[in-house]
């Protein structure tokens, strides 16, 4: 009886080791597949963003007056936000 239980435990340990090896191989394969898929996508996105950044820079250089107005409005809005936030804190 004790030998049968020990034998069954040994078989279960072997099966568990096989399962562990199988899961490790699958995880490794999945990680490789993910990096093979995500790498080209990341390179494409970086290239796309770089191109749009260059386009935006060229547009800003060609339209310097409009760019100055937009940046001035952004700065004024930021300052107004800081002043309003400061006045609300003083009321508390």
N, CA, C and O atoms as a printed pandas DataFrame, in Angstrom:
     atom_number atom_name residue_name chain_id  residue_number  x_coord  y_coord  z_coord
0              1         N          UNK        A               1    0.828   -1.184    0.000
1              2        CA          UNK        A               1    0.000    0.000    0.000
2              3         C          UNK        A               1    0.875    1.251    0.000
3              4         O          UNK        A               1    0.642    2.166   -0.790
4              5         N          UNK        A               2    1.883    1.301    0.880
5              6        CA          UNK        A               2    2.758    2.464    0.948
6              7         C          UNK        A               2    3.562    2.597   -0.335
7              8         O          UNK        A               2    3.831    3.705   -0.800
8              9         N          UNK        A               3    3.953    1.429   -0.917
9             10        CA          UNK        A               3    4.690    1.478   -2.188
10            11         C          UNK        A               3    3.830    2.044   -3.304
11            12         O          UNK        A               3    4.322    2.807   -4.135
12            13         N          UNK        A               4    2.537    1.677   -3.337
13            14        CA          UNK        A               4    1.629    2.179   -4.363
14            15         C          UNK        A               4    1.485    3.697   -4.259
15            16         O          UNK        A               4    1.499    4.395   -5.273
16            17         N          UNK        A               5    1.349    4.200   -3.047
17            18        CA          UNK        A               5    1.213    5.645   -2.835
18            19         C          UNK        A               5    2.501    6.354   -3.228
19            20         O          UNK        A               5    2.459    7.405   -3.868
20            21         N          UNK        A               6    3.643    5.792   -2.852
21            22        CA          UNK        A               6    4.925    6.394   -3.209
22            23         C          UNK        A               6    5.111    6.383   -4.729
23            24         O          UNK        A               6    5.638    7.341   -5.293
24            25         N          UNK        A               7    4.689    5.322   -5.383
25            26        CA          UNK        A               7    4.792    5.222   -6.832
26            27         C          UNK        A               7    3.879    6.255   -7.511
27            28         O          UNK        A               7    4.276    6.900   -8.480
28            29         N          UNK        A               8    2.670    6.400   -6.998
29            30        CA          UNK        A               8    1.737    7.386   -7.551
30            31         C          UNK        A               8    2.261    8.814   -7.358
31            32         O          UNK        A               8    2.125    9.663   -8.239
32            33         N          UNK        A               9    2.856    9.056   -6.203
33            34        CA          UNK        A               9    3.441   10.381   -5.943
34            35         C          UNK        A               9    4.589   10.635   -6.906
35            36         O          UNK        A               9    4.734   11.749   -7.408
36            37         N          UNK        A              10    5.390    9.643   -7.169
37            38        CA          UNK        A              10    6.503    9.770   -8.106
38            39         C          UNK        A              10    5.994   10.073   -9.515
39            40         O          UNK        A              10    6.538   10.929  -10.213
40            41         N          UNK        A              11    4.951    9.364   -9.917
41            42        CA          UNK        A              11    4.354    9.610  -11.239
42            43         C          UNK        A              11    3.807   11.041  -11.320
43            44         O          UNK        A              11    4.013   11.733  -12.317
44            45         N          UNK        A              12    3.116   11.474  -10.273
45            46        CA          UNK        A              12    2.568   12.827  -10.250
46            47         C          UNK        A              12    3.671   13.886  -10.289
47            48         O          UNK        A              12    3.519   14.922  -10.936
48            49         N          UNK        A              13    4.766   13.627   -9.605
49            50        CA          UNK        A              13    5.891   14.564   -9.629
50            51         C          UNK        A              13    6.472   14.673  -11.037
51            52         O          UNK        A              13    6.801   15.767  -11.495
52            53         N          UNK        A              14    6.599   13.535  -11.721
53            54        CA          UNK        A              14    7.104   13.540  -13.097
54            55         C          UNK        A              14    6.154   14.306  -14.021
55            56         O          UNK        A              14    6.594   15.091  -14.861
56            57         N          UNK        A              15    4.855   14.073  -13.860
57            58        CA          UNK        A              15    3.867   14.777  -14.685
58            59         C          UNK        A              15    3.900   16.289  -14.413
59            60         O          UNK        A              15    3.777   17.097  -15.333
60            61         N          UNK        A              16    4.064   16.649  -13.162
61            62        CA          UNK        A              16    4.127   18.056  -12.786
62            63         C          UNK        A              16    5.380   18.710  -13.384
63            64         O          UNK        A              16    5.321   19.849  -13.847
64            65         N          UNK        A              17    6.500   18.002  -13.376
65            66        CA          UNK        A              17    7.733   18.521  -13.978
66            67         C          UNK        A              17    7.556   18.697  -15.484
67            68         O          UNK        A              17    7.998   19.699  -16.046
68            69         N          UNK        A              18    6.909   17.726  -16.144
69            70        CA          UNK        A              18    6.646   17.838  -17.585
70            71         C          UNK        A              18    5.741   19.031  -17.876
71            72         O          UNK        A              18    5.985   19.783  -18.819
72            73         N          UNK        A              19    4.712   19.202  -17.079
73            74        CA          UNK        A              19    3.790   20.324  -17.249
74            75         C          UNK        A              19    4.518   21.652  -17.058
75            76         O          UNK        A              19    4.288   22.599  -17.810
76            77         N          UNK        A              20    5.378   21.725  -16.076
77            78        CA          UNK        A              20    6.146   22.940  -15.816
78            79         C          UNK        A              20    7.042   23.278  -17.002
79            80         O          UNK        A              20    7.118   24.436  -17.411
80            81         N          UNK        A              21    7.714   22.281  -17.554
81            82        CA          UNK        A              21    8.569   22.507  -18.728
82            83         C          UNK        A              21    7.741   22.962  -19.926
83            84         O          UNK        A              21    8.151   23.853  -20.670
84            85         N          UNK        A              22    6.597   22.356  -20.104
85            86        CA          UNK        A              22    5.720   22.715  -21.217
86            87         C          UNK        A              22    5.234   24.164  -21.086
87            88         O          UNK        A              22    5.235   24.910  -22.066
88            89         N          UNK        A              23    4.828   24.553  -19.905
89            90        CA          UNK        A              23    4.366   25.922  -19.678
90            91         C          UNK        A              23    5.499   26.935  -19.882
91            92         O          UNK        A              23    5.279   28.025  -20.410
92            93         N          UNK        A              24    6.685   26.569  -19.467
93            94        CA          UNK        A              24    7.835   27.449  -19.660
94            95         C          UNK        A              24    8.114   27.657  -21.141
95            96         O          UNK        A              24    8.383   28.779  -21.572
96            97         N          UNK        A              25    8.052   26.579  -21.927
97            98        CA          UNK        A              25    8.255   26.696  -23.377
98            99         C          UNK        A              25    7.180   27.565  -24.016
99           100         O          UNK        A              25    7.480   28.397  -24.872
100          101         N          UNK        A              26    5.926   27.374  -23.603
101          102        CA          UNK        A              26    4.835   28.167  -24.170
102          103         C          UNK        A              26    4.985   29.641  -23.823
103          104         O          UNK        A              26    4.767   30.503  -24.674
104          105         N          UNK        A              27    5.355   29.938  -22.586
105          106        CA          UNK        A              27    5.536   31.331  -22.169
106          107         C          UNK        A              27    6.671   31.983  -22.948
107          108         O          UNK        A              27    6.565   33.140  -23.356
108          109         N          UNK        A              28    7.741   31.253  -23.152
109          110        CA          UNK        A              28    8.873   31.767  -23.911
110          111         C          UNK        A              28    8.473   32.027  -25.357
111          112         O          UNK        A              28    8.841   33.050  -25.933
112          113         N          UNK        A              29    7.735   31.122  -25.929
113          114        CA          UNK        A              29    7.272   31.279  -27.308
114          115         C          UNK        A              29    6.336   32.471  -27.434
115          116         O          UNK        A              29    6.434   33.235  -28.395
116          117         N          UNK        A              30    5.426   32.640  -26.473
117          118        CA          UNK        A              30    4.492   33.769  -26.498
118          119         C          UNK        A              30    5.222   35.092  -26.375
119          120         O          UNK        A              30    4.869   36.063  -27.043
120          121         N          UNK        A              31    6.232   35.137  -25.528
121          122        CA          UNK        A              31    7.014   36.373  -25.374
122          123         C          UNK        A              31    7.744   36.701  -26.667
123          124         O          UNK        A              31    7.808   37.865  -27.065
124          125         N          UNK        A              32    8.288   35.702  -27.319
125          126        CA          UNK        A              32    8.960   35.923  -28.596
126          127         C          UNK        A              32    7.997   36.401  -29.663
127          128         O          UNK        A              32    8.329   37.287  -30.450
128          129         N          UNK        A              33    6.801   35.819  -29.695
129          130        CA          UNK        A              33    5.792   36.248  -30.664
130          131         C          UNK        A              33    5.376   37.692  -30.411
131          132         O          UNK        A              33    5.209   38.468  -31.351
132          133         N          UNK        A              34    5.210   38.046  -29.151
133          134        CA          UNK        A              34    4.796   39.410  -28.813
134          135         C          UNK        A              34    5.864   40.420  -29.219
135          136         O          UNK        A              34    5.541   41.472  -29.771
136          137         N          UNK        A              35    7.120   40.115  -28.954
137          138        CA          UNK        A              35    8.173   41.058  -29.324
138          139         C          UNK        A              35    8.326   41.144  -30.832
139          140         O          UNK        A              35    8.642   42.212  -31.357
140          141         N          UNK        A              36    8.112   40.050  -31.537
141          142        CA          UNK        A              36    8.187   40.071  -32.997
142          143         C          UNK        A              36    7.064   40.910  -33.590
143          144         O          UNK        A              36    7.245   41.531  -34.638
144          145         N          UNK        A              37    5.919   40.936  -32.941
145          146        CA          UNK        A              37    4.783   41.722  -33.423
146          147         C          UNK        A              37    4.892   43.178  -33.002
147          148         O          UNK        A              37    4.647   44.076  -33.808
148          149         N          UNK        A              38    5.253   43.420  -31.760
149          150        CA          UNK        A              38    5.263   44.787  -31.232
150          151         C          UNK        A              38    6.458   45.605  -31.718
151          152         O          UNK        A              38    6.349   46.826  -31.829
152          153         N          UNK        A              39    7.575   44.981  -32.006
153          154        CA          UNK        A              39    8.765   45.709  -32.453
154          155         C          UNK        A              39    8.514   46.520  -33.719
155          156         O          UNK        A              39    8.758   47.727  -33.726
156          157         N          UNK        A              40    8.035   45.892  -34.788
157          158        CA          UNK        A              40    7.762   46.667  -36.006
158          159         C          UNK        A              40    6.689   47.738  -35.808
159          160         O          UNK        A              40    6.772   48.824  -36.384
160          161         N          UNK        A              41    5.678   47.424  -34.988
161          162        CA          UNK        A              41    4.643   48.433  -34.728
162          163         C          UNK        A              41    5.218   49.649  -34.016
163          164         O          UNK        A              41    4.863   50.783  -34.339
164          165         N          UNK        A              42    6.095   49.424  -33.060
165          166        CA          UNK        A              42    6.716   50.535  -32.333
166          167         C          UNK        A              42    7.604   51.362  -33.255
167          168         O          UNK        A              42    7.608   52.591  -33.177
168          169         N          UNK        A              43    8.355   50.698  -34.124
169          170        CA          UNK        A              43    9.204   51.436  -35.077
170          171         C          UNK        A              43    8.354   52.267  -36.034
171          172         O          UNK        A              43    8.702   53.406  -36.345
172          173         N          UNK        A              44    7.253   51.708  -36.496
173          174        CA          UNK        A              44    6.363   52.439  -37.394
174          175         C          UNK        A              44    5.751   53.647  -36.682
175          176         O          UNK        A              44    5.677   54.735  -37.255
176          177         N          UNK        A              45    5.316   53.457  -35.439
177          178        CA          UNK        A              45    4.728   54.567  -34.678
178          179         C          UNK        A              45    5.760   55.666  -34.442
179          180         O          UNK        A              45    5.437   56.849  -34.555
180          181         N          UNK        A              46    6.980   55.297  -34.119
181          182        CA          UNK        A              46    8.025   56.296  -33.894
182          183         C          UNK        A              46    8.314   57.075  -35.170
183          184         O          UNK        A              46    8.490   58.293  -35.128
184          185         N          UNK        A              47    8.362   56.389  -36.292
185          186        CA          UNK        A              47    8.598   57.049  -37.577
186          187         C          UNK        A              47    7.450   57.998  -37.904
187          188         O          UNK        A              47    7.668   59.119  -38.365
188          189         N          UNK        A              48    6.250   57.545  -37.665
189          190        CA          UNK        A              48    5.060   58.358  -37.918
190          191         C          UNK        A              48    5.063   59.618  -37.048
191          192         O          UNK        A              48    4.807   60.716  -37.544
192          193         N          UNK        A              49    5.351   59.462  -35.760
193          194        CA          UNK        A              49    5.394   60.614  -34.853
194          195         C          UNK        A              49    6.515   61.576  -35.227
195          196         O          UNK        A              49    6.338   62.792  -35.156
196          197         N          UNK        A              50    7.649   61.050  -35.619
197          198        CA          UNK        A              50    8.775   61.892  -36.027
198          199         C          UNK        A              50    8.385   62.735  -37.247
199          200         O          UNK        A              50    8.674   63.931  -37.301
200          201         N          UNK        A              51    7.727   62.102  -38.224
201          202        CA          UNK        A              51    7.319   62.811  -39.432
202          203         C          UNK        A              51    6.310   63.909  -39.110
203          204         O          UNK        A              51    6.410   65.018  -39.633
204          205         N          UNK        A              52    5.336   63.601  -38.246
205          206        CA          UNK        A              52    4.347   64.621  -37.883
206          207         C          UNK        A              52    4.992   65.745  -37.076
207          208         O          UNK        A              52    4.577   66.898  -37.192
208          209         N          UNK        A              53    5.979   65.435  -36.277
209          210        CA          UNK        A              53    6.700   66.470  -35.543
210          211         C          UNK        A              53    7.436   67.401  -36.495
211          212         O          UNK        A              53    7.447   68.616  -36.298
212          213         N          UNK        A              54    8.052   66.829  -37.528
213          214        CA          UNK        A              54    8.735   67.648  -38.533
214          215         C          UNK        A              54    7.733   68.517  -39.301
215          216         O          UNK        A              54    7.996   69.689  -39.572
216          217         N          UNK        A              55    6.589   67.934  -39.645
217          218        CA          UNK        A              55    5.551   68.709  -40.340
218          219         C          UNK        A              55    5.067   69.864  -39.480
219          220         O          UNK        A              55    4.874   70.974  -39.974
220          221         N          UNK        A              56    4.872   69.604  -38.203
221          222        CA          UNK        A              56    4.419   70.648  -37.286
222          223         C          UNK        A              56    5.474   71.746  -37.150
223          224         O          UNK        A              56    5.135   72.929  -37.104
224          225         N          UNK        A              57    6.738   71.364  -37.085
225          226        CA          UNK        A              57    7.822   72.345  -36.990
226          227         C          UNK        A              57    7.864   73.223  -38.236
227          228         O          UNK        A              57    7.991   74.444  -38.139
228          229         N          UNK        A              58    7.756   72.597  -39.408
229          230        CA          UNK        A              58    7.755   73.370  -40.664
230          231         C          UNK        A              58    6.573   74.327  -40.723
231          232         O          UNK        A              58    6.726   75.475  -41.140
232          233         N          UNK        A              59    5.401   73.868  -40.311
233          234        CA          UNK        A              59    4.218   74.715  -40.326
234          235         C          UNK        A              59    4.388   75.889  -39.374
235          236         O          UNK        A              59    4.021   77.017  -39.705
236          237         N          UNK        A              60    4.936   75.635  -38.206
237          238        CA          UNK        A              60    5.162   76.710  -37.240
238          239         C          UNK        A              60    6.174   77.722  -37.767
239          240         O          UNK        A              60    6.040   78.919  -37.513
240          241         N          UNK        A              61    7.186   77.252  -38.499
241          242        CA          UNK        A              61    8.191   78.158  -39.055
242          243         C          UNK        A              61    7.601   79.002  -40.180
243          244         O          UNK        A              61    7.932   80.182  -40.296
244          245         N          UNK        A              62    6.740   78.429  -41.004
245          246        CA          UNK        A              62    6.124   79.169  -42.100
246          247         C          UNK        A              62    5.103   80.180  -41.601
247          248         O          UNK        A              62    4.926   81.234  -42.211
248          249         N          UNK        A              63    4.434   79.872  -40.504
249          250        CA          UNK        A              63    3.379   80.729  -39.975
250          251         C          UNK        A              63    3.789   81.236  -38.598
251          252         O          UNK        A              63    3.139   80.934  -37.598
252          253         N          UNK        A              64    4.855   81.997  -38.554
253          254        CA          UNK        A              64    5.397   82.417  -37.264
254          255         C          UNK        A              64    4.437   83.329  -36.506
255          256         O          UNK        A              64    4.403   83.283  -35.276
256          257         N          UNK        A              65    3.655   84.158  -37.201
257          258        CA          UNK        A              65    2.704   85.046  -36.516
258          259         C          UNK        A              65    1.614   84.226  -35.835
259          260         O          UNK        A              65    1.299   84.457  -34.667
260          261         N          UNK        A              66    1.041   83.274  -36.557
261          262        CA          UNK        A              66   -0.009   82.437  -35.980
262          263         C          UNK        A              66    0.539   81.606  -34.823
263          264         O          UNK        A              66   -0.143   81.407  -33.817
264          265         N          UNK        A              67    1.759   81.128  -34.968
265          266        CA          UNK        A              67    2.388   80.354  -33.895
266          267         C          UNK        A              67    2.590   81.224  -32.665
267          268         O          UNK        A              67    2.323   80.791  -31.544
268          269         N          UNK        A              68    3.062   82.455  -32.869
269          270        CA          UNK        A              68    3.253   83.372  -31.743
270          271         C          UNK        A              68    1.948   83.686  -31.031
271          272         O          UNK        A              68    1.899   83.734  -29.802
272          273         N          UNK        A              69    0.891   83.898  -31.808
273          274        CA          UNK        A              69   -0.426   84.169  -31.219
274          275         C          UNK        A              69   -0.903   82.962  -30.410
275          276         O          UNK        A              69   -1.399   83.116  -29.294
276          277         N          UNK        A              70   -0.752   81.765  -30.972
277          278        CA          UNK        A              70   -1.195   80.554  -30.272
278          279         C          UNK        A              70   -0.402   80.350  -28.986
279          280         O          UNK        A              70   -0.978   80.030  -27.946
280          281         N          UNK        A              71    0.911   80.532  -29.047
281          282        CA          UNK        A              71    1.728   80.372  -27.836
282          283         C          UNK        A              71    1.408   81.452  -26.811
283          284         O          UNK        A              71    1.380   81.179  -25.611
284          285         N          UNK        A              72    1.166   82.679  -27.277
285          286        CA          UNK        A              72    0.781   83.759  -26.351
286          287         C          UNK        A              72   -0.539   83.453  -25.660
287          288         O          UNK        A              72   -0.673   83.657  -24.454
288          289         N          UNK        A              73   -1.516   82.963  -26.418
289          290        CA          UNK        A              73   -2.813   82.608  -25.832
290          291         C          UNK        A              73   -2.660   81.466  -24.829
291          292         O          UNK        A              73   -3.311   81.458  -23.784
292          293         N          UNK        A              74   -1.802   80.509  -25.151
293          294        CA          UNK        A              74   -1.547   79.398  -24.229
294          295         C          UNK        A              74   -0.905   79.896  -22.940
295          296         O          UNK        A              74   -1.280   79.471  -21.848
296          297         N          UNK        A              75    0.068   80.803  -23.072
297          298        CA          UNK        A              75    0.728   81.356  -21.883
298          299         C          UNK        A              75   -0.255   82.172  -21.049
299          300         O          UNK        A              75   -0.265   82.067  -19.822
300          301         N          UNK        A              76   -1.084   82.985  -21.708
301          302        CA          UNK        A              76   -2.064   83.799  -20.972
302          303         C          UNK        A              76   -3.068   82.904  -20.249
303          304         O          UNK        A              76   -3.434   83.176  -19.106
304          305         N          UNK        A              77   -3.510   81.844  -20.911
305          306        CA          UNK        A              77   -4.447   80.912  -20.272
306          307         C          UNK        A              77   -3.826   80.210  -19.081
307          308         O          UNK        A              77   -4.486   79.987  -18.066
308          309         N          UNK        A              78   -2.549   79.863  -19.210
309          310        CA          UNK        A              78   -1.846   79.207  -18.100
310          311         C          UNK        A              78   -1.720   80.152  -16.908
311          312         O          UNK        A              78   -1.973   79.763  -15.768
312          313         N          UNK        A              79   -1.329   81.388  -17.178
313          314        CA          UNK        A              79   -1.208   82.369  -16.090
314          315         C          UNK        A              79   -2.556   82.628  -15.430
315          316         O          UNK        A              79   -2.645   82.689  -14.204
316          317         N          UNK        A              80   -3.612   82.781  -16.240
317          318        CA          UNK        A              80   -4.950   82.996  -15.691
318          319         C          UNK        A              80   -5.354   81.814  -14.804
319          320         O          UNK        A              80   -5.943   82.005  -13.740
320          321         N          UNK        A              81   -5.033   80.588  -15.251
321          322        CA          UNK        A              81   -5.338   79.407  -14.442
322          323         C          UNK        A              81   -4.604   79.413  -13.117
323          324         O          UNK        A              81   -5.181   79.052  -12.091
324          325         N          UNK        A              82   -3.314   79.826  -13.117
325          326        CA          UNK        A              82   -2.559   79.901  -11.864
326          327         C          UNK        A              82   -3.152   80.950  -10.920
327          328         O          UNK        A              82   -3.268   80.720   -9.716
328          329         N          UNK        A              83   -3.523   82.098  -11.482
329          330        CA          UNK        A              83   -4.101   83.152  -10.632
330          331         C          UNK        A              83   -5.438   82.718  -10.040
331          332         O          UNK        A              83   -5.705   82.957   -8.862
332          333         N          UNK        A              84   -6.274   82.082  -10.851
333          334        CA          UNK        A              84   -7.568   81.618  -10.337
334          335         C          UNK        A              84   -7.382   80.525   -9.293
335          336         O          UNK        A              84   -8.080   80.511   -8.280
336          337         N          UNK        A              85   -6.459   79.621   -9.527
337          338        CA          UNK        A              85   -6.203   78.554   -8.557
338          339         C          UNK        A              85   -5.664   79.139   -7.266
339          340         O          UNK        A              85   -6.019   78.674   -6.183
340          341         N          UNK        A              86   -4.808   80.158   -7.362
341          342        CA          UNK        A              86   -4.265   80.802   -6.157
342          343         C          UNK        A              86   -5.349   81.539   -5.383
343          344         O          UNK        A              86   -5.363   81.500   -4.153
344          345         N          UNK        A              87   -6.252   82.207   -6.082
345          346        CA          UNK        A              87   -7.314   82.937   -5.378
346          347         C          UNK        A              87   -8.304   81.990   -4.744
347          348         O          UNK        A              87   -8.863   82.312   -3.695
348          349         N          UNK        A              88   -8.542   80.839   -5.335
349          350        CA          UNK        A              88   -9.447   79.866   -4.725
350          351         C          UNK        A              88   -8.832   79.278   -3.468
351          352         O          UNK        A              88   -9.556   78.986   -2.516
352          353         N          UNK        A              89   -7.536   79.098   -3.434
353          354        CA          UNK        A              89   -6.868   78.551   -2.236
354          355         C          UNK        A              89   -6.896   79.539   -1.103
355          356         O          UNK        A              89   -7.003   79.140    0.057
356          357         N          UNK        A              90   -6.802   80.823   -1.401
357          358        CA          UNK        A              90   -6.815   81.845   -0.350
358          359         C          UNK        A              90   -8.177   81.915    0.321
359          360         O          UNK        A              90   -8.266   82.235    1.506
360          361         N          UNK        A              91   -9.249   81.617   -0.428
361          362        CA          UNK        A              91  -10.596   81.666    0.129
362          363         C          UNK        A              91  -10.850   80.517    1.102
363          364         O          UNK        A              91  -11.699   80.639    1.986
364          365         N          UNK        A              92  -10.137   79.416    0.957
365          366        CA          UNK        A              92  -10.337   78.248    1.834
366          367         C          UNK        A              92   -9.795   78.542    3.161
367          368         O          UNK        A              92   -9.857   77.697    4.054
